[in-house]
Amino acid sequence: MHPTRRALTLGLALPATLAALVGAGPASRPSDAHVDADSGVGAGRHGQKPTIVLVHGAFADASSWRGTIRRLQHAGHPVLAPANPLRGLAEDTAYLRSVLAGVDGPVVLVGHSYGGAVISGAAVGDTRVKALVYIAAFTPAEGESAAGLAARFPGSTLGDTVRPQAYPLPGGGTGTELVIEQSAFHRQFAADVPTADAAVMAASQRPVATAALEEGAGETAWRTIPSWALIATADKNIPPAAQRWMARRAGSHVTEVDASHAVAVSRPAVVTHVILAAARATR
């Protein structure tokens, strides 16, 4: 078994009592029925609305933010959803920094899954980033990797569904990347997404380099920038206990929702609600 695949399955063997050590803290639980994207957020007296930059994670692409983008634009926010290279944490972080360099004014950075690790690094030292939002995401501390954090708590079944494959490296040689088997994608990644939509997501998924999941984080911005976290309680990729633990450590404002790892696809109104709460706080 590949080392990263093994790390992703380790959480299943950890004692169940470990989850009891994690306190979720007070959490709000908005439903799609009462979350309105046009929440009355105006430009206000304190200047322009922040640009919302949405960063997808592994096995996804920027189209996963489609429902959220529509709602944020309706609320009057500029929005960017760049393609995350998914090749290595330092490399992906540097790329996101280059994207942020072209944005004028304040920014709210939003990361899903592995994208949480990317935004944590990219925001370091950037005074324009006013808030960080973690959507079913990794919130690593220095030296921590996504694979290590996923294995820290039981509940992830991702390692049983991924397939490694080789890809050419720019300087020569080959690297290893992971994809979720299409036959397992719906139940593993997007159980609350309609079957036909999940099939499209499975076919268009972006492979992630094992190096990206194994690479330890550098300095992390959540230590100095206010953060919000949406916990997906039916997540089979990142255990909900791990999400709660990371959010608690970061001092994030926490919301929980009964959703799969693909929460941005299945519950875009709730995702938008959390992002707009962070945007309001920046002003």
C-alpha positions in Angstrom: 0.0 0.0 0.0 1.3 3.5 -0.9 2.5 5.4 2.3 0.0 8.2 1.8 -2.9 5.8 1.2 -1.7 4.0 4.4 -1.7 7.3 6.3 -5.2 8.1 5.2 -6.5 4.7 6.6 -4.7 4.9 9.9 -7.6 6.9 11.5 -9.8 3.8 11.3 -7.5 2.0 13.7 -7.3 4.7 16.3 -9.3 4.2 19.5 -12.8 5.5 19.3 -12.4 7.2 22.7 -9.9 9.6 21.1 -12.9 11.4 19.5 -14.3 12.0 23.0 -11.3 14.3 23.7 -12.4 16.7 21.0 -14.9 19.4 22.1 -17.0 20.9 19.3 -17.9 23.9 21.4 -21.0 26.0 20.7 -22.0 25.7 17.1 -24.7 27.2 15.0 -26.6 25.0 12.5 -28.2 27.0 9.8 -30.3 25.1 7.2 -30.6 25.9 3.5 -34.3 26.8 4.2 -33.4 29.9 6.1 -30.0 30.9 4.7 -30.4 33.8 2.2 -27.4 34.8 0.1 -28.8 38.3 -0.2 -28.3 38.9 3.5 -28.3 42.7 3.3 -24.5 43.0 3.3 -23.8 46.4 1.9 -20.7 48.3 1.1 -21.2 50.2 4.4 -19.2 53.1 5.8 -16.0 51.2 6.0 -15.2 50.9 2.3 -15.5 48.3 -0.5 -16.7 44.8 0.0 -13.8 42.3 0.2 -13.1 40.0 -2.8 -13.9 36.4 -1.9 -11.2 34.0 -3.2 -12.4 30.4 -3.2 -9.8 27.6 -3.3 -10.9 24.1 -4.0 -9.2 21.0 -2.6 -8.2 17.6 -3.8 -10.4 15.5 -6.2 -12.4 18.7 -7.0 -12.1 21.7 -9.3 -13.3 25.3 -9.2 -16.8 24.4 -10.5 -17.5 22.9 -7.1 -18.0 26.5 -5.9 -20.7 27.2 -8.6 -23.6 27.6 -6.3 -21.6 29.6 -3.8 -20.2 31.9 -6.5 -23.7 32.8 -7.7 -24.9 33.7 -4.2 -21.8 35.7 -3.4 -22.1 37.7 -6.7 -25.8 38.3 -5.9 -24.7 39.7 -2.6 -22.4 42.1 -4.4 -19.0 40.6 -3.8 -16.2 40.3 -6.3 -15.3 36.6 -6.5 -12.3 34.6 -7.8 -12.1 30.8 -7.9 -8.7 29.9 -9.3 -7.6 26.4 -10.2 -5.5 24.9 -7.4 -2.6 23.0 -9.0 -2.6 20.2 -6.3 1.1 19.5 -7.0 2.7 20.4 -3.6 1.8 22.5 -0.6 4.6 25.1 -1.0 4.1 25.2 -4.8 0.3 25.6 -4.5 0.7 28.2 -1.8 3.1 30.2 -4.0 0.6 30.0 -6.9 -2.2 31.3 -4.7 0.0 34.2 -3.6 0.5 35.1 -7.2 -3.3 35.2 -7.7 -3.8 37.3 -4.6 -1.1 39.8 -6.0 -3.6 40.7 -8.7 -6.5 41.5 -6.3 -7.1 45.1 -5.2 -8.5 45.8 -1.7 -9.5 43.5 1.1 -9.8 39.7 0.7 -11.6 36.9 2.4 -9.8 33.6 1.7 -11.9 30.5 1.6 -10.5 26.9 1.4 -12.2 23.6 1.0 -10.4 20.4 2.2 -6.7 20.5 1.2 -7.4 24.1 0.1 -7.5 25.0 3.7 -3.8 24.2 4.1 -3.1 26.3 1.0 -4.9 29.4 2.2 -3.3 29.1 5.6 0.1 29.5 4.1 -0.8 32.0 1.3 -2.2 34.6 3.7 0.9 34.8 5.9 2.2 38.4 5.8 -0.6 39.6 3.5 -2.4 42.4 5.3 -5.2 42.6 2.7 -6.5 39.1 3.9 -9.0 40.0 6.6 -10.6 36.6 7.2 -10.0 32.9 6.6 -12.8 30.5 6.0 -12.4 26.7 6.3 -15.0 24.6 4.5 -14.7 21.0 5.6 -11.0 21.8 5.5 -7.6 21.2 6.9 -6.2 23.9 9.3 -2.7 22.7 9.8 -0.1 24.0 12.2 3.6 24.3 11.3 5.0 20.9 10.3 1.6 19.2 10.0 0.5 17.5 6.7 -3.0 16.8 5.4 -2.4 13.1 5.4 -1.2 13.2 9.0 -4.1 15.2 10.2 -6.6 12.9 8.4 -5.1 9.9 10.2 -5.1 11.6 13.6 -8.8 10.8 14.2 -10.9 7.8 13.2 -13.6 8.0 10.6 -12.0 8.6 7.2 -12.5 5.9 4.5 -10.7 7.7 1.8 -7.7 5.4 1.8 -9.9 2.5 0.7 -11.2 4.3 -2.4 -8.1 6.1 -3.9 -5.9 4.7 -6.7 -2.3 5.9 -7.2 -1.1 6.7 -10.7 2.2 8.1 -12.1 2.6 11.5 -13.7 5.7 13.1 -15.3 7.6 15.7 -13.3 8.7 18.9 -15.0 12.4 18.3 -14.3 12.2 14.7 -15.3 11.2 11.5 -13.5 7.8 10.7 -12.3 5.6 11.6 -9.3 2.6 9.8 -7.8 -0.9 11.3 -7.7 -4.2 9.9 -6.3 -7.7 9.7 -7.8 -10.8 8.4 -6.2 -12.2 5.4 -8.0 -15.2 6.6 -10.0 -17.3 3.7 -8.7 -16.7 4.8 -5.1 -16.8 8.6 -5.6 -20.5 9.1 -4.9 -20.5 7.3 -1.6 -17.1 8.5 -0.5 -17.0 12.2 -1.5 -20.5 13.4 -2.4 -23.1 11.1 -0.8 -25.7 13.9 -0.6 -25.2 15.1 -4.2 -27.6 13.7 -6.8 -26.2 10.6 -8.5 -25.9 12.1 -11.9 -24.1 15.2 -10.6 -21.7 13.0 -8.6 -20.9 11.0 -11.7 -19.9 14.2 -13.5 -17.8 15.2 -10.5 -16.1 11.8 -10.5 -15.3 12.0 -14.2 -13.9 15.6 -13.9 -12.0 15.2 -10.5 -8.5 16.7 -10.3 -5.9 14.3 -9.1 -3.8 15.4 -6.1 0.0 14.6 -5.9 0.8 12.5 -2.9 3.6 15.1 -2.2 0.9 17.7 -1.6 -0.8 15.6 1.1 2.5 14.5 2.7 4.2 17.9 2.8 4.3 19.7 6.2 2.9 23.2 6.5 5.1 26.2 7.0 4.0 29.3 8.9 0.2 29.5 9.2 -1.9 32.6 9.0 -4.8 31.4 11.3 -2.7 32.3 14.3 -3.1 36.0 13.5 -6.1 36.3 11.1 -9.7 35.7 12.3 -11.1 32.4 11.0 -14.5 30.7 10.4 -15.0 27.0 10.0 -17.9 24.9 8.5 -17.9 21.3 9.9 -19.4 18.7 7.6 -20.7 16.1 10.0 -21.2 13.4 7.4 -17.7 13.8 5.9 -15.9 10.6 5.0 -12.7 12.2 3.8 -11.7 14.4 6.8 -13.2 13.0 10.0 -15.6 15.5 11.6 -13.7 15.1 14.9 -10.5 16.2 13.2 -12.4 19.2 11.7 -13.7 20.2 15.1 -10.3 19.8 16.8 -8.5 22.0 14.2 -11.3 24.6 14.4 -11.1 24.7 18.1 -7.3 25.0 18.1 -7.6 27.9 15.6 -10.3 29.7 17.6 -12.5 29.7 14.6 -16.2 30.7 14.6 -17.8 27.3 14.1 -20.9 26.2 12.2 -21.9 22.6 11.7 -24.1 21.1 8.9 -25.2 17.5 8.1 -23.4 17.2 4.8 -20.8 15.2 2.9 -17.3 16.3 2.1 -18.8 17.9 -1.0 -20.7 20.4 1.1 -20.0 23.3 -1.3 -21.9 21.4 -3.9 -24.7 20.0 -1.8 -25.2 22.9 0.6 -24.1 26.1 -1.1 -26.5 28.3 0.8 -25.0 27.3 4.2 -21.4 27.7 2.8 -22.4 31.2 1.6 -23.9 32.1 5.0 -20.6 31.3 6.7 -18.5 33.2 4.1 -20.8 36.3 4.4 -20.5 36.2 8.2 -16.7 36.4 7.8 -17.1 39.2 5.2 -19.3 41.2 7.5 -16.8 40.9 10.3 -14.0 42.4 8.1 -15.9 45.7 8.1 
